[in-house]
């Protein structure tokens, strides 16, 4: 009913965490575009990843609001759901709160859950109508931007530069630097083995259209851009030279109390090809403007002599997707404060 059943079934058998590999990717995160800078272009985590791996809905109502009406759910000095005779529903509510507070929207505490989730678990029949996928991705983007801050030296009790995982981080950093476009799997969900185990509802056209949309992701006061126009190969297209990044500062200035909402949504229209990847024009531009390599020269050598692969020239120049550019209103009131997010000073 809550739409979180698939998430509840995930465990260590299905997912494993390599902290050194995560650290190597955090180093490549670009806060302005919400993408990872790779030697051959950009890639990122999209709503498609959230739908396939976590089984969360990617459309529905915003996960937002406040506790101003919390008294509605309190009757006679105790929660209204306490009167329910079905014990399993009480246990389900507690378990769902644990999933929300420790799995989907975790923070550094690790043992505390925000009171905001009480109003959601009070109405189990309505939980499935919320856009949990967009909220999770918005929170992940915001956390990645905080961690990528150059002033942050430690997160969640883990210091990659000063721990025993330091050599493994360097190993993964070098392996990513040496990664070629032809070695990168742009569309991992297109194989039959994956399609056989994905829930059919995730493959409905209305959901797939949302994966391919440039839109704002909302999670309470957190609003972030979903800029998939910069990662078209992940959806079967050829990546042309991208447009300038959308104005993140404008979204950062939005009011998270529900009074000033911002949602711009544009579904991209582009050609799907059999061999997706960056175009020759993009690779030439990326070699001059992208942050391609992070390893030291003594480990990497001089990568500038690496030629552009022949396959890129055969794919053509690519075509910029048709889209109406969302209103881009400059607003830099919170730029300085955002630069301090995640530091000891803040």
ABEGO torsion letter per residue (X at the ends): XAGAAAAAABBAAABBBBAAAAAAAAAABBAAAGBBBBAAEBBBBBAAAAAAAAGBBABEBBBBEBAAAAAAABBGGBBAAAABABAAAAAAAAAAAAAAAAAABBBAAGABBBAAAAAAAABAAAAAABBAAAAAAAAAAAAAAAAABAABABBGGBBAAABAAAAAAAAAAAAAAABBAAABBABAAABAAAAAABBAAAABAAAAAAAABBBBBBBEABBBBBBAAAAAAAAGBBBBBBBBBBBAAAAAABBAAGABBBBBBBBBBBBBBABBEBBAAAAAAAAAABBABABBAAAAEBAAABBBBAAAAAAEAEBBBBBBBBBBBBBAAAAAAAAABGBAAX
